[in-house]
Amino acid sequence: MRALLYALPLLLATAATADETTGTILAFDRVDRVIVLEDKTVWQFDEKTELAPDLVAGDTVRIIYTGAADSGIGPIASILRADG
């Protein structure tokens, strides 16, 4: 029981959290499931990602993903056109 109490803060610190970013699409490859934003960040998504159907280069998007702390990012939940 004591070990569990000591491990609890560590488990809570590594829990995944929802996060988001916005940016303008520089390049979009729907076949390879990759979006590159103008800041040169590359976002690879999978078939589970909610995706606006008609995104093109120049669109501003809002990307919602699961943050994984020091491990980077987890799955991308959605890539949708940002309210402008």
N, C-alpha and C positions, 0 to 999 in steps of 0.2 A: 504494500500500500504506500509506504514511504517513497519508494522508487517512482511510483506513478505521480505522486505530488511533485517530485523534483523534475520529472519529465514534462509535466503539463505546460509550463511556460515555454519550453522549447517547441512543443507541438503547436501551441497557439501562435508562436512567432513565425512558423513556416507555413501556416495555413494560406491557401490561395484566396485572393481577393479580386473583385471585379475592378477593372481600370479602363480608361479610355484615352484616346488621342484623336486629334483631327489633323487633316492635311489635305493638300491638293494632289490629285493623281498625276504623276508624270508618265507612267506606263502601266498597262493593265493586260495581263495574259490570263484570260479566262480558262484556257485549256490546261495550263500548268498551275493554275490557281495562285497567281502571284500578283501583287500590287506593289508598285514602287511609288513612293510619294516624292514630292519635289525636294524634300530635305534628304533624299537618297536612302531613307529607311525602306527596307524590303519586308513586306508582310505576306507570308504564305498562309493560305487558308485551306480548309478541307470542305468536303461535301456537306457537312453539318452546319457550316457558317451561313447565317441569314445574309443574303447578298441582294442589293438592289439590282433589278434585272437589266438596267440600261446604263450602267456606269461607263464613262469614257474618260480619256485623258483630259485634264482641265477641271473635272468635277471636284468639289470639296466634299470630303467624306468624314464620317465619324466612325472610328473603329473601337468596338468594345471587346475586350479580351480579358482573360483570367491572368492576373499577375501571379508570379510564382517566386516572389522575393528575389533572392540572390541567384536563383536558377534561371532567370529570364522571364519569358512569358509562356503561358499555357495556351489552351485553345482560344481561337478567335470566335466570339459569339456572333458578331454581326459587323458588316461593312455597309453602311447606309449613307445616302446623300445627307450632308449636314444642312440644317436649317440655315438659310442664308439671309 
